[in-house]
Amino acid sequence: MNERREESRRSDGRSTRWAGQHQRRRAEFVDAALIAIARHGADTSTEQIAEQAGVARTRLYKHFAGATDLQRAIAWRAAEMITLELAPVWNPDGSPSEVIGTGVQTHLRWLTEHRELYLYLSRHSLTATGGDAIRDIKDTIGGHLTQLFGAYLTAFGVESGVAEPLAYGIVGLVETATTRWLEQPAGVRQEELAESLSRWIWLLLDDTLRERGIRLSADQPLASPEAIADDARSYQSGESPGQSPN
C-alpha cells in the first residue's frame, strides 16, 4: 500500500514538472514567434518561427496541436500586451474625453508598433479552421469594457444590459477602422484617426446615456462608480455635480 502511494506521489510529481516545462516551452516558442513576425512580416511561416526558435517544425508541434493552436497562443500573448497597455482605460483618471483619447491613442500606438503582428493574426484569422485569433483579442478587450461600462451604468441607477453590446460595438468600430487604416492609410494621419475615433466613441457613449436620462460632461473629471452612485440623482436630473443645470 505504502509503495503504491509513494509511486503515485512520484508520478504526480513527474506530471507536474512536465506540465510546467510544457508551458515554459510554449511561452518560449511564442517569444520566438513574435521575433520572427517582427523580422519577416505578416506572412511569416511556421517554418520561420521554428527556425527562430532553433528547432524543427515537428518539434514545435510537440507543444502545439497545430498551426491554429500556435496562432491562438500568439493571439493570447498579444491580448495580454494590449490589455496591459490599456490599463489607464480600465482605471479611469480624468475626464471622459481624456480617458477615451488616451485609450484610442494607446491602442493606435500599440498597433503601429506591432503592425506586422496584428496583420499576421488578422490574415490567419480569415483562414483558421480551429479559431479566430483576432476574435480572442476583441473578446479580451470587450470583456474589460463590458465590466467598466456595467459598473458605471449601475452607478447611474440604470439597467446595465446594454453594456456588453455597447462595449463590443466600440471594439468592432476601432478594430475595423484601425485594421483598414494599417493596410490602406489613404492619407489619414495617425493623429487624425485617433481624434475621429475618440469623437465617434464619445457620441456613442453620450447617446446611450442620454437615452436613459443621464447627462455626463465630456470635459469634467469622471468620478468613480462609487462616488457617482452616492450622487446619481444629479446626473439623472441633467446637472453635473457641483454645477447648476443649463
N, C-alpha and C positions, 0 to 999 in steps of 0.2 A: 504493500500500500504506500509506504513512505517513498519507495523507489519510483512508483508511478507519479506521485506528487512532485518529486524532485525533477523527473523528466518533463512533466507538464510545465513546471516553472522555467526550465531551460528552454523549452520550445516557445513559451510565451516571450521570453527574453529575446530569442532569435528573431521572432516575428516583429517585435517592437523595433529592434535595431534595423531590420530590413526595411520596415515602413519608413523609419526616419531617414535612412540612406536613400531610399527611393524618392522621397520628397526633396531631399537636398539635390539629388541629381537632376530631377525635373527643373528645379529652380535654376541650376547652373545652365541647363540647356536653354531655358528661356532667356537667361542673361546673354548667352551666345547668339540667340535668335535676334535679340534687339540690336546687337553689334552688327550682325550680318545684314539686317534690313537697313540700318543706317548707312552701311557701306555699299550695298548692292541695289538698294531701292525697293520699290513696291513689288517688283517682280521676283524678289528673292525666292529661290527654290529650297526645298527641304535638303537637297544635297549641299547647298551652300551653307545652310545652317549647321549641318553635321560637320562640314569642313571647318567652320569657325570653332565648333566645339571640340575638334580634334578627334572625332570618332567617325565610324562608318554609319551610313544611314540605317542599316539594320540594327546597329547598337542603339541608335536614337529611339527606334521603335520598341525597344525593350522597356522603355519608360513611358511611352505614349501609345494609345490604342490606334494611332494612325495620324495622318496629316491634320484632320479636323480636330483631334484631341490636342495636338500641339498648338494649332491656331487658337483654340479656345483658351489654352493656358496663357498664351501671349496676350489675348484679349483681357483676361482677368488681371494680368500684370498692368496692362495699360489702364484699366479701370481703377486700379489701386493708385496709380500715379496721378490720374486726373482728379480722383476724389481727394487726394492729399493736397493738390494744388488749389482746389476749390474750397478749402477749409474756411476762408472768410465768408463764404456764402452760407455754409451750414451754421455758422455762429455770427449772425449779422451784427455789424457795428457801423453806424452811420445812418444816413437817410436811405429810403428805398432806391432812389436814383443812384446813390453811391454804391450800394450793395450790388445792384444789378449791373452797373457799369464795371465794377471790379470783377464780378463773376464772368461777364462776357469777355472782357479784355484778357483775363487769365486763361479762359478756355481757348481763345483765339491764339494767344501766345504759345500755349502748350501745343496746339495743333500745328502751328507754324514751325516750332522747334522739332516736332516729331511727325512732320508731314508724311514721310515715306512709311512710317509705321502705321499711321491711320489709313493711308491709301492701301497698304498691304492688307490690312484687316477688312477694309471695305470691299476690295476685289474678291477676296476669298469668301466673304460672307455671301456674295452673289452666287457662288458655285458650290459651297459646302453642303453636304447632304446630312451631316450629323449635328448641325447647329449654326447659329448666326453669331459671329464674333462681335460685330458692331451692336447687335441687339443686347449682348451681355453688358457692354459699356453703357448703352442707353438705359438698361434696366437698373444698373447701379446708380447712375445719376438721378434717374426718375424716382427711384425709391427714396433717396435722400430728400429730394424736393417735395415729394408727397408728404413725408413726415413733417417737413418745415411748414408747408402750406397748411396742413391739417392742424398743426399746433396754433397757428395764427388765426385760422378761421374759427376754431373752437374758442379761442380767447375773445374774439369779437362777438361771440354768442350766436353764431350762425352755423347751419349744418355744414359739415366738412366733407361730405361725399364728393364734392366737385374737385377736391384737392388732387386726386390721382389723375383724372383726365386733363386737368389744367397743367399739372407737372409734366406729364408725358407729351402734351401738346407743345409746350415750350421746348422740351428736349428735342422733339421732332423738328420744330422750326429751326432751332440753332444748328442741329446736326445736318439737316438737308442743305441749309443755306451755306454753311461753312465748308461742307464737303464739295459742293459745286464750286465755291469760290477757290478752294485749293486747286481744283482741276482746271477751272476757267475763271481767272480773276476778272476778266472783262474790264480792266482798267480801274477797278474799285480798290482803293487803298484799304489796308487793314483797319486804320482808324475810322474810316467812313463806314465800313461794315459793322464795326463794334458799336458805333453811335446809332446806326439804324436798328440793329438787333436789340439794343438796350431800350430804344424808344418803343419798338413793337412789343417787347415783353412787358413794359410798364402799362401800355394800353390794354393788353390782355388782363393783367392783374387788376388795374383800375376798373375796367368794365365789370369784371367778376365781382369785385367788392361793391361797386355802386348798384349793381343789380340786386344786391342783398341789403341795400340801405346803409352801407358802410362808406364813410368818406375818410380817405387817408391821403395826407400830403406826400407828394413825391420828394419834397425837399426838406422836410422836417426829420429830425433824428427818429429812427424806428425803435420804439420801446420793446422790451422783451415780452413774450406772450403772457408771462405772469403779471407784469405791470399793466398791460393792456386789459387783461381780464378784470383787474381792480377798477378800471376806469372805462369799461366798454361802452357805457351809455353815451359818453361824449363823442365817440366815434360814430355811433348809430344816429346821433342827432345832427351830424354834419359838422360838429365842431372838432377842431384839433385841440388836444389837451393844452391848456394854457392860453388858448386864443378864443376870440369871440367868433360866432358864426358869421359867414359872409351875408 
